[in-house]
Amino acid sequence: MKQLWRTAAIILALNFCALGMAQAQKPVPPYAKWGRLAVERTKQKYPKANVVDYLHIGREIKGADEVEKFKLWLKEGKKEFGVYVTIEFDPKTDQVKRIILMKTPR
């Protein structure tokens, strides 16, 4: 009988752990879709490079529009470099107004 109670307790504990892990997943940040677009456009411009790292710099308000800024770190062969990506968009419609990619000097 004790063995049955131990087994039931272990199963119950595992269920609580699984439930806690499922709830612990972080929500998707509001800049995620713009980050995917930044990576996509960077890969289009530098198709032979791999994206090594990604940083969301922040969001700014520019008149009626908003601007998301990212920095991506790329590696192409033995060469590594950064690319700043600026995405300007209308926050009401999510229509992209402009995307600027600027390679870092070093």
Salt bridges, closest charged atoms under 4 A:
GLU60 OE2 - LYS69 NZ 3.30
ASP65 OD1 - LYS97 NZ 3.49
GLU66 OE1 - ARG59 NH1 2.65
GLU68 OE1 - HIS56 NE2 2.59
GLU68 OE2 - ARG59 NE 2.44
GLU88 OE1 - LYS62 NZ 3.31
GLU88 OE1 - ARG98 NH2 2.88
ASP94 OD2 - LYS33 NZ 2.27
